[in-house]
Amino acid sequence: MRRTGLLLAILAAISFGGIAGAEPLANQLFGATKAASRQAPASIGTYAKGCGAGFVELPESGPTWQAMRLSRNRNWGHPALVQFVADLSATARQLGWAGLYIGDMSQPRGGPMTSGHASHQIGLDADIWMLPPRRLDLSRGEREKISSISVRTNDQKRVNGNWTATHYQLMRAAASDPRVDRIFVAAAVKVEMCKTARASDKAWLQKIRPLYGHNTHFHVRLKCPAGSRDCQTQTPTVADLSKGGDGCDETLTWWVTTYLDELKNPPKQTKPKGPRKRGPREYTMADLPRQCSAVLVSD
C-alpha cells in the first residue's frame, strides 16, 4: 500500500471508531492493506502482538492444497510458513488425502485482525481444516460456503467418527517437523493421540497442545525463522509446559474434567484490580512494535 492508500485507511479506521479524531485502531489499518510490503521477509513481535514484512501469498490453489474463505484475504505469511503449508499438503497426498484445505494464515502485512483470531499476527500461524478434501477445484464461491468438520464429540471428551488414522499421521508429521513450535488441537484429539501413540515414539506429542475451539481445524505455529531478529518465540516453551515429557498427564486431564465442569458451573468471578486489559482488536499502533509502523507505510 502506498502512502495515499495508508491515509485512506487511517481515515476509514477513524470512521469505524466512530469518534472524530480518535487514534486509529491497528486492526483497521492492517485489515485495509491488500498486499504485502516490498521488504525483506521478517516476522516482528509476538504471535498476538506484531506484524510482518515481505510476506508472500499462498496461491489460492496448488497441486495439493486450496486456500479457503478467500474473501478474508488471510492466505499470506512469512515465506517459511508458505513453504511449510505446501510441504505438509504434499505429505497429506502421500498419506492418501487429495491434499489440504487451508484456513486462515495471516493478513498481507500481518497485524491484528478485524475479526476472529487474537494471534496469526506475524505470519507464522496456519489453520489446517480437519475436512479431508474430496476435490481441489472448488470455485471461490464454493470456498465461502463449504465448512470443515468437527472431530470431537459434543461433550468435548472424545473424538468422534470423523477422526481417522490419517488425521493422526498428518499431525504427527507436522509435529515432527523442526520448523514447528507447537500445534493447537481440541483436548479430545490429544487424549486420543496419547492413547494410540507408541510408547517408544511419543516425544513429538510434546508439541501437540490442547486448546478450546480447535475441533474443526488444527492450528500450526512455526518457530521464529532465521533472519527475523525482532520475532519473539512463545513462552513458556512446550518443554516447560510438559515438564520435559509428552504432555499426556494431569495437565491434559484438566481439559476434559475441571475445565468442562467450570464451563457448566463458572466459578464466582472476583472484580479485577486496575484497568481492564485491552484485546488485540483494541490495539493502536502504539501498542505494536515500532517496526510495524514502517511496515504499514512501506511500498
Short mmCIF file of the C-alpha atoms (twelve columns), coordinates in Angstrom:
data_MODEL
# 
_entry.id   MODEL 
# 
loop_
_atom_site.group_PDB 
_atom_site.id 
_atom_site.type_symbol 
_atom_site.label_atom_id 
_atom_site.label_alt_id 
_atom_site.label_comp_id 
_atom_site.label_asym_id 
_atom_site.label_seq_id 
_atom_site.Cartn_x 
_atom_site.Cartn_y 
_atom_site.Cartn_z 
_atom_site.pdbx_PDB_model_num 
ATOM 1   C CA . MET A 1   0.000   0.000   0.000  1 
ATOM 2   C CA . ARG A 2   1.361   3.431   -0.926 1 
ATOM 3   C CA . ARG A 3   1.155   6.431   1.398  1 
ATOM 4   C CA . THR A 4   -2.047  7.695   -0.246 1 
ATOM 5   C CA . GLY A 5   -3.661  4.346   0.426  1 
ATOM 6   C CA . LEU A 6   -2.461  4.441   4.016  1 
ATOM 7   C CA . LEU A 7   -4.050  7.844   4.550  1 
ATOM 8   C CA . LEU A 8   -7.358  6.493   3.282  1 
ATOM 9   C CA . ALA A 9   -7.016  3.529   5.626  1 
ATOM 10  C CA . ILE A 10  -6.401  5.848   8.579  1 
ATOM 11  C CA . LEU A 11  -9.465  7.901   7.706  1 
ATOM 12  C CA . ALA A 12  -11.502 4.719   7.389  1 
ATOM 13  C CA . ALA A 13  -10.244 3.477   10.741 1 
ATOM 14  C CA . ILE A 14  -11.261 6.716   12.436 1 
ATOM 15  C CA . SER A 15  -14.671 6.410   10.833 1 
ATOM 16  C CA . PHE A 16  -15.033 2.846   12.105 1 
ATOM 17  C CA . GLY A 17  -14.140 4.029   15.581 1 
ATOM 18  C CA . GLY A 18  -16.999 6.467   15.421 1 
ATOM 19  C CA . ILE A 19  -15.064 9.197   17.195 1 
ATOM 20  C CA . ALA A 20  -13.750 12.089  15.149 1 
ATOM 21  C CA . GLY A 21  -10.013 12.449  15.661 1 
ATOM 22  C CA . ALA A 22  -9.664  9.184   17.585 1 
ATOM 23  C CA . GLU A 23  -6.411  7.283   17.209 1 
ATOM 24  C CA . PRO A 24  -6.930  4.640   14.510 1 
ATOM 25  C CA . LEU A 25  -7.183  1.053   15.592 1 
ATOM 26  C CA . ALA A 26  -4.341  -1.110  14.344 1 
ATOM 27  C CA . ASN A 27  -6.668  -3.866  13.134 1 
ATOM 28  C CA . GLN A 28  -8.465  -1.436  10.816 1 
ATOM 29  C CA . LEU A 29  -5.175  -0.248  9.353  1 
ATOM 30  C CA . PHE A 30  -3.741  -3.715  8.792  1 
ATOM 31  C CA . GLY A 31  -7.105  -5.065  7.696  1 
ATOM 32  C CA . ALA A 32  -7.260  -2.419  4.973  1 
ATOM 33  C CA . THR A 33  -3.964  -3.426  3.363  1 
ATOM 34  C CA . LYS A 34  -4.362  -5.568  0.262  1 
ATOM 35  C CA . ALA A 35  -0.763  -6.524  -0.471 1 
ATOM 36  C CA . ALA A 36  2.473   -7.254  1.346  1 
ATOM 37  C CA . SER A 37  5.281   -4.756  1.798  1 
ATOM 38  C CA . ARG A 38  8.266   -4.830  -0.542 1 
ATOM 39  C CA . GLN A 39  10.722  -5.507  2.245  1 
ATOM 40  C CA . ALA A 40  12.940  -8.367  3.287  1 
ATOM 41  C CA . PRO A 41  10.823  -11.092 4.900  1 
ATOM 42  C CA . ALA A 42  10.562  -10.710 8.661  1 
ATOM 43  C CA . SER A 43  8.193   -11.685 11.459 1 
ATOM 44  C CA . ILE A 44  8.051   -8.886  14.018 1 
ATOM 45  C CA . GLY A 45  6.880   -9.042  17.617 1 
ATOM 46  C CA . THR A 46  4.817   -11.812 19.185 1 
ATOM 47  C CA . TYR A 47  2.199   -14.078 17.666 1 
ATOM 48  C CA . ALA A 48  -0.568  -11.987 19.268 1 
ATOM 49  C CA . LYS A 49  1.047   -8.541  19.083 1 
ATOM 50  C CA . GLY A 50  3.068   -7.889  15.955 1 
ATOM 51  C CA . CYS A 51  3.180   -7.670  12.179 1 
ATOM 52  C CA . GLY A 52  5.226   -8.897  9.253  1 
ATOM 53  C CA . ALA A 53  7.320   -7.538  6.387  1 
ATOM 54  C CA . GLY A 54  7.850   -9.078  2.977  1 
ATOM 55  C CA . PHE A 55  5.107   -11.672 3.307  1 
ATOM 56  C CA . VAL A 56  4.152   -13.831 0.359  1 
ATOM 57  C CA . GLU A 57  0.736   -15.061 -0.686 1 
ATOM 58  C CA . LEU A 58  -0.108  -18.734 -0.597 1 
ATOM 59  C CA . PRO A 59  -1.506  -19.314 -4.112 1 
ATOM 60  C CA . GLU A 60  -5.265  -19.756 -3.958 1 
ATOM 61  C CA . SER A 61  -4.893  -23.245 -5.390 1 
ATOM 62  C CA . GLY A 62  -1.895  -25.531 -5.676 1 
ATOM 63  C CA . PRO A 63  -1.240  -29.127 -6.676 1 
ATOM 64  C CA . THR A 64  -2.077  -30.357 -3.171 1 
ATOM 65  C CA . TRP A 65  -3.997  -27.533 -1.482 1 
ATOM 66  C CA . GLN A 66  -6.707  -24.903 -1.721 1 
ATOM 67  C CA . ALA A 67  -6.922  -21.756 0.394  1 
ATOM 68  C CA . MET A 68  -10.400 -21.270 1.843  1 
ATOM 69  C CA . ARG A 69  -12.513 -18.166 2.569  1 
ATOM 70  C CA . LEU A 70  -10.617 -16.083 0.027  1 
ATOM 71  C CA . SER A 71  -12.765 -13.023 0.773  1 
ATOM 72  C CA . ARG A 72  -10.863 -12.643 4.044  1 
ATOM 73  C CA . ASN A 73  -7.514  -12.168 2.261  1 
ATOM 74  C CA . ARG A 74  -5.752  -14.111 5.004  1 
ATOM 75  C CA . ASN A 75  -3.740  -16.544 2.876  1 
ATOM 76  C CA . TRP A 76  -0.452  -14.689 3.470  1 
ATOM 77  C CA . GLY A 77  2.555   -15.402 5.608  1 
ATOM 78  C CA . HIS A 78  6.288   -15.431 6.045  1 
ATOM 79  C CA . PRO A 79  7.866   -17.426 3.186  1 
ATOM 80  C CA . ALA A 80  8.754   -20.113 5.740  1 
ATOM 81  C CA . LEU A 81  5.055   -20.621 6.522  1 
ATOM 82  C CA . VAL A 82  4.002   -20.752 2.879  1 
ATOM 83  C CA . GLN A 83  6.672   -23.373 2.195  1 
ATOM 84  C CA . PHE A 84  5.637   -25.367 5.245  1 
ATOM 85  C CA . VAL A 85  1.993   -25.407 4.136  1 
ATOM 86  C CA . ALA A 86  2.983   -26.609 0.669  1 
ATOM 87  C CA . ASP A 87  5.183   -29.312 2.193  1 
ATOM 88  C CA . LEU A 88  2.521   -30.519 4.635  1 
ATOM 89  C CA . SER A 89  -0.098  -30.663 1.898  1 
ATOM 90  C CA . ALA A 90  2.254   -32.851 -0.149 1 
ATOM 91  C CA . THR A 91  2.575   -35.107 2.894  1 
ATOM 92  C CA . ALA A 92  -1.221  -35.289 3.089  1 
ATOM 93  C CA . ARG A 93  -1.258  -36.518 -0.515 1 
ATOM 94  C CA . GLN A 94  1.293   -39.192 0.355  1 
ATOM 95  C CA . LEU A 95  -0.921  -40.285 3.262  1 
ATOM 96  C CA . GLY A 96  -3.897  -40.791 0.974  1 
ATOM 97  C CA . TRP A 97  -5.775  -37.480 1.018  1 
ATOM 98  C CA . ALA A 98  -6.122  -35.291 -2.069 1 
ATOM 99  C CA . GLY A 99  -4.267  -32.594 -0.164 1 
ATOM 100 C CA . LEU A 100 -5.335  -29.957 2.372  1 
ATOM 101 C CA . TYR A 101 -7.872  -27.202 2.775  1 
ATOM 102 C CA . ILE A 102 -6.052  -24.241 4.325  1 
ATOM 103 C CA . GLY A 103 -7.925  -21.866 6.605  1 
ATOM 104 C CA . ASP A 104 -6.651  -18.543 7.933  1 
ATOM 105 C CA . MET A 105 -2.953  -17.748 7.876  1 
ATOM 106 C CA . SER A 106 -2.180  -14.013 8.169  1 
ATOM 107 C CA . GLN A 107 -3.128  -10.726 6.538  1 
ATOM 108 C CA . PRO A 108 -0.777  -9.304  3.856  1 
ATOM 109 C CA . ARG A 109 1.209   -7.404  6.492  1 
ATOM 110 C CA . GLY A 110 0.091   -9.397  9.491  1 
ATOM 111 C CA . GLY A 111 -1.078  -7.364  12.442 1 
ATOM 112 C CA . PRO A 112 -4.293  -7.585  14.452 1 
ATOM 113 C CA . MET A 113 -7.389  -8.747  12.580 1 
ATOM 114 C CA . THR A 114 -10.792 -7.104  12.446 1 
ATOM 115 C CA . SER A 115 -12.473 -10.384 13.412 1 
ATOM 116 C CA . GLY A 116 -11.560 -13.804 14.678 1 
ATOM 117 C CA . HIS A 117 -8.058  -14.556 15.832 1 
ATOM 118 C CA . ALA A 118 -6.059  -12.897 18.557 1 
ATOM 119 C CA . SER A 119 -2.902  -14.425 17.116 1 
ATOM 120 C CA . HIS A 120 -1.933  -15.057 13.443 1 
ATOM 121 C CA . GLN A 121 -0.246  -11.631 13.504 1 
ATOM 122 C CA . ILE A 122 3.334   -12.382 12.435 1 
ATOM 123 C CA . GLY A 123 2.846   -14.765 9.527  1 
ATOM 124 C CA . LEU A 124 3.767   -17.969 11.340 1 
ATOM 125 C CA . ASP A 125 0.305   -19.426 12.109 1 
ATOM 126 C CA . ALA A 126 -1.898  -21.524 9.834  1 
ATOM 127 C CA . ASP A 127 -5.230  -23.260 10.399 1 
ATOM 128 C CA . ILE A 128 -5.488  -26.634 8.648  1 
ATOM 129 C CA . TRP A 129 -9.015  -27.920 8.155  1 
ATOM 130 C CA . MET A 130 -9.937  -31.331 9.553  1 
ATOM 131 C CA . LEU A 131 -12.073 -31.917 6.463  1 
ATOM 132 C CA . PRO A 132 -10.248 -34.249 4.038  1 
ATOM 133 C CA . PRO A 133 -10.594 -32.640 0.600  1 
ATOM 134 C CA . ARG A 134 -12.677 -34.585 -1.895 1 
ATOM 135 C CA . ARG A 135 -11.618 -32.256 -4.690 1 
ATOM 136 C CA . LEU A 136 -9.171  -29.406 -5.207 1 
ATOM 137 C CA . ASP A 137 -11.049 -27.458 -7.862 1 
ATOM 138 C CA . LEU A 138 -13.532 -25.605 -5.649 1 
ATOM 139 C CA . SER A 139 -14.661 -22.239 -7.011 1 
ATOM 140 C CA . ARG A 140 -14.289 -19.055 -4.972 1 
ATOM 141 C CA . GLY A 141 -17.997 -19.226 -4.178 1 
ATOM 142 C CA . GLU A 142 -17.797 -22.827 -3.013 1 
ATOM 143 C CA . ARG A 143 -14.903 -21.971 -0.733 1 
ATOM 144 C CA . GLU A 144 -17.077 -19.409 1.049  1 
ATOM 145 C CA . LYS A 145 -19.899 -21.887 1.691  1 
ATOM 146 C CA . ILE A 146 -18.211 -25.170 2.484  1 
ATOM 147 C CA . SER A 147 -17.395 -25.851 6.134  1 
ATOM 148 C CA . SER A 148 -14.939 -28.092 7.893  1 
ATOM 149 C CA . ILE A 149 -15.942 -30.972 10.186 1 
ATOM 150 C CA . SER A 150 -15.610 -31.473 13.922 1 
ATOM 151 C CA . VAL A 151 -13.570 -34.465 15.060 1 
ATOM 152 C CA . ARG A 152 -14.722 -34.471 18.688 1 
ATOM 153 C CA . THR A 153 -17.939 -35.339 20.469 1 
ATOM 154 C CA . ASN A 154 -20.279 -32.636 21.712 1 
ATOM 155 C CA . ASP A 155 -19.319 -33.349 25.325 1 
ATOM 156 C CA . GLN A 156 -15.708 -32.470 24.297 1 
ATOM 157 C CA . LYS A 157 -14.267 -35.602 25.913 1 
ATOM 158 C CA . ARG A 158 -13.652 -37.934 22.972 1 
ATOM 159 C CA . VAL A 159 -13.021 -37.963 19.243 1 
ATOM 160 C CA . ASN A 160 -15.998 -38.847 17.054 1 
ATOM 161 C CA . GLY A 161 -16.427 -40.905 13.890 1 
ATOM 162 C CA . ASN A 162 -14.841 -38.175 11.742 1 
ATOM 163 C CA . TRP A 163 -11.443 -38.838 13.318 1 
ATOM 164 C CA . THR A 164 -9.206  -41.098 11.226 1 
ATOM 165 C CA . ALA A 165 -5.772  -42.632 11.337 1 
ATOM 166 C CA . THR A 166 -4.776  -40.168 8.612  1 
ATOM 167 C CA . HIS A 167 -5.562  -37.214 10.881 1 
ATOM 168 C CA . TYR A 168 -3.210  -38.760 13.422 1 
ATOM 169 C CA . GLN A 169 -0.463  -39.406 10.868 1 
ATOM 170 C CA . LEU A 170 -0.765  -35.913 9.425  1 
ATOM 171 C CA . MET A 171 -0.444  -34.192 12.788 1 
ATOM 172 C CA . ARG A 172 2.383   -36.487 13.793 1 
ATOM 173 C CA . ALA A 173 4.224   -35.452 10.616 1 
ATOM 174 C CA . ALA A 174 3.587   -31.774 11.331 1 
ATOM 175 C CA . ALA A 175 4.709   -32.030 14.958 1 
ATOM 176 C CA . SER A 176 7.862   -33.894 13.919 1 
ATOM 177 C CA . ASP A 177 8.869   -31.044 11.601 1 
ATOM 178 C CA . PRO A 178 11.684  -28.987 13.203 1 
ATOM 179 C CA . ARG A 179 10.140  -25.776 11.848 1 
ATOM 180 C CA . VAL A 180 7.071   -26.243 14.077 1 
ATOM 181 C CA . ASP A 181 6.933   -24.747 17.563 1 
ATOM 182 C CA . ARG A 182 3.537   -26.146 18.608 1 
ATOM 183 C CA . ILE A 183 0.166   -27.320 17.282 1 
ATOM 184 C CA . PHE A 184 -3.146  -26.437 18.945 1 
ATOM 185 C CA . VAL A 185 -5.896  -29.078 18.893 1 
ATOM 186 C CA . ALA A 186 -9.073  -29.912 20.776 1 
ATOM 187 C CA . ALA A 187 -8.205  -31.630 24.052 1 
ATOM 188 C CA . ALA A 188 -10.108 -34.755 22.974 1 
ATOM 189 C CA . VAL A 189 -7.771  -35.069 19.990 1 
ATOM 190 C CA . LYS A 190 -4.661  -35.081 22.149 1 
ATOM 191 C CA . VAL A 191 -6.276  -37.554 24.543 1 
ATOM 192 C CA . GLU A 192 -6.805  -39.921 21.616 1 
ATOM 193 C CA . MET A 193 -3.306  -39.365 20.259 1 
ATOM 194 C CA . CYS A 194 -1.807  -40.114 23.667 1 
ATOM 195 C CA . LYS A 195 -3.729  -43.393 23.722 1 
ATOM 196 C CA . THR A 196 -2.642  -44.551 20.287 1 
ATOM 197 C CA . ALA A 197 0.983   -43.345 20.107 1 
ATOM 198 C CA . ARG A 198 3.645   -45.995 20.612 1 
ATOM 199 C CA . ALA A 199 5.461   -45.717 23.941 1 
ATOM 200 C CA . SER A 200 8.780   -45.631 22.115 1 
ATOM 201 C CA . ASP A 201 7.675   -42.822 19.811 1 
ATOM 202 C CA . LYS A 202 5.927   -40.083 21.810 1 
ATOM 203 C CA . ALA A 203 8.434   -37.238 22.023 1 
ATOM 204 C CA . TRP A 204 6.678   -35.329 19.223 1 
ATOM 205 C CA . LEU A 205 3.457   -35.264 21.290 1 
ATOM 206 C CA . GLN A 206 5.065   -32.526 23.359 1 
ATOM 207 C CA . LYS A 207 4.212   -30.102 20.550 1 
ATOM 208 C CA . ILE A 208 0.518   -31.099 20.466 1 
ATOM 209 C CA . ARG A 209 -1.154  -28.609 22.797 1 
ATOM 210 C CA . PRO A 210 -4.819  -28.792 23.909 1 
ATOM 211 C CA . LEU A 211 -6.860  -25.642 23.416 1 
ATOM 212 C CA . TYR A 212 -10.590 -24.951 23.171 1 
ATOM 213 C CA . GLY A 213 -12.025 -24.030 19.782 1 
ATOM 214 C CA . HIS A 214 -9.842  -26.364 17.714 1 
ATOM 215 C CA . ASN A 215 -12.207 -29.198 16.890 1 
ATOM 216 C CA . THR A 216 -12.658 -28.345 13.181 1 
ATOM 217 C CA . HIS A 217 -9.049  -27.458 12.426 1 
ATOM 218 C CA . PHE A 218 -5.590  -27.801 13.863 1 
ATOM 219 C CA . HIS A 219 -3.529  -24.680 14.301 1 
ATOM 220 C CA . VAL A 220 0.133   -24.938 13.365 1 
ATOM 221 C CA . ARG A 221 2.552   -22.366 14.803 1 
ATOM 222 C CA . LEU A 222 6.096   -22.133 13.469 1 
ATOM 223 C CA . LYS A 223 9.202   -21.071 15.354 1 
ATOM 224 C CA . CYS A 224 10.736  -17.693 14.586 1 
ATOM 225 C CA . PRO A 225 12.529  -18.117 11.257 1 
ATOM 226 C CA . ALA A 226 16.127  -17.206 10.540 1 
ATOM 227 C CA . GLY A 227 16.563  -13.516 9.758  1 
ATOM 228 C CA . SER A 228 13.614  -12.362 11.907 1 
ATOM 229 C CA . ARG A 229 15.631  -10.827 14.728 1 
ATOM 230 C CA . ASP A 230 12.622  -8.938  16.072 1 
ATOM 231 C CA . CYS A 231 10.462  -12.063 16.313 1 
ATOM 232 C CA . GLN A 232 9.781   -13.318 19.839 1 
ATOM 233 C CA . THR A 233 9.438   -17.057 20.360 1 
ATOM 234 C CA . GLN A 234 6.486   -18.054 22.514 1 
ATOM 235 C CA . THR A 235 6.963   -18.756 26.198 1 
ATOM 236 C CA . PRO A 236 6.551   -20.987 28.121 1 
ATOM 237 C CA . THR A 237 8.105   -23.460 25.720 1 
ATOM 238 C CA . VAL A 238 6.362   -26.767 25.020 1 
ATOM 239 C CA . ALA A 239 9.120   -28.450 27.034 1 
ATOM 240 C CA . ASP A 240 8.305   -26.259 30.026 1 
ATOM 241 C CA . LEU A 241 4.561   -26.822 29.644 1 
ATOM 242 C CA . SER A 242 5.014   -30.590 29.534 1 
ATOM 243 C CA . LYS A 243 7.784   -30.648 32.169 1 
ATOM 244 C CA . GLY A 244 10.037  -32.269 29.620 1 
ATOM 245 C CA . GLY A 245 7.523   -35.024 28.891 1 
ATOM 246 C CA . ASP A 246 4.884   -35.615 26.231 1 
ATOM 247 C CA . GLY A 247 2.033   -33.713 27.886 1 
ATOM 248 C CA . CYS A 248 -0.109  -36.835 28.331 1 
ATOM 249 C CA . ASP A 249 -0.533  -36.084 32.029 1 
ATOM 250 C CA . GLU A 250 -2.712  -34.275 34.556 1 
ATOM 251 C CA . THR A 251 -2.428  -31.033 32.593 1 
ATOM 252 C CA . LEU A 252 -4.238  -32.755 29.718 1 
ATOM 253 C CA . THR A 253 -6.765  -34.426 32.018 1 
ATOM 254 C CA . TRP A 254 -7.703  -30.958 33.331 1 
ATOM 255 C CA . TRP A 255 -9.146  -30.064 29.917 1 
ATOM 256 C CA . VAL A 256 -11.646 -32.936 29.929 1 
ATOM 257 C CA . THR A 257 -12.559 -32.714 33.629 1 
ATOM 258 C CA . THR A 258 -12.150 -29.472 35.590 1 
ATOM 259 C CA . TYR A 259 -12.309 -27.226 32.544 1 
ATOM 260 C CA . LEU A 260 -15.574 -28.778 31.358 1 
ATOM 261 C CA . ASP A 261 -17.037 -28.650 34.878 1 
ATOM 262 C CA . GLU A 262 -16.206 -24.948 35.101 1 
ATOM 263 C CA . LEU A 263 -17.910 -24.317 31.768 1 
ATOM 264 C CA . LYS A 264 -21.124 -25.701 33.262 1 
ATOM 265 C CA . ASN A 265 -20.631 -24.075 36.670 1 
ATOM 266 C CA . PRO A 266 -18.426 -20.987 36.257 1 
ATOM 267 C CA . PRO A 267 -16.540 -20.059 39.419 1 
ATOM 268 C CA . LYS A 268 -17.528 -16.785 41.031 1 
ATOM 269 C CA . GLN A 269 -15.509 -14.002 39.445 1 
ATOM 270 C CA . THR A 270 -13.706 -11.504 41.609 1 
ATOM 271 C CA . LYS A 271 -13.531 -7.933  40.386 1 
ATOM 272 C CA . PRO A 272 -10.126 -7.402  38.753 1 
ATOM 273 C CA . LYS A 273 -7.851  -4.754  40.171 1 
ATOM 274 C CA . GLY A 274 -6.673  -1.963  37.922 1 
ATOM 275 C CA . PRO A 275 -7.746  -1.144  34.365 1 
ATOM 276 C CA . ARG A 276 -9.191  -3.811  32.081 1 
ATOM 277 C CA . LYS A 277 -6.631  -5.457  29.806 1 
ATOM 278 C CA . ARG A 278 -7.262  -4.477  26.199 1 
ATOM 279 C CA . GLY A 279 -7.542  -7.100  23.499 1 
ATOM 280 C CA . PRO A 280 -5.907  -7.172  20.038 1 
ATOM 281 C CA . ARG A 281 -8.897  -5.535  18.352 1 
ATOM 282 C CA . GLU A 282 -8.381  -2.530  20.614 1 
ATOM 283 C CA . TYR A 283 -4.685  -2.073  19.908 1 
ATOM 284 C CA . THR A 284 -3.433  1.121   18.326 1 
ATOM 285 C CA . MET A 285 -0.124  1.344   16.503 1 
ATOM 286 C CA . ALA A 286 1.481   2.472   19.768 1 
ATOM 287 C CA . ASP A 287 0.780   -0.979  21.222 1 
ATOM 288 C CA . LEU A 288 2.682   -2.798  18.468 1 
ATOM 289 C CA . PRO A 289 6.447   -2.986  17.921 1 
ATOM 290 C CA . ARG A 290 7.711   0.294   16.477 1 
ATOM 291 C CA . GLN A 291 8.858   -1.507  13.298 1 
ATOM 292 C CA . CYS A 292 5.204   -2.159  12.428 1 
ATOM 293 C CA . SER A 293 4.631   1.486   11.537 1 
ATOM 294 C CA . ALA A 294 7.383   1.248   8.931  1 
ATOM 295 C CA . VAL A 295 5.848   -1.967  7.594  1 
ATOM 296 C CA . LEU A 296 2.472   -0.293  7.256  1 
ATOM 297 C CA . VAL A 297 3.736   2.704   5.245  1 
ATOM 298 C CA . SER A 298 6.228   0.802   3.108  1 
ATOM 299 C CA . ASP A 299 5.546   0.288   -0.597 1 
# 
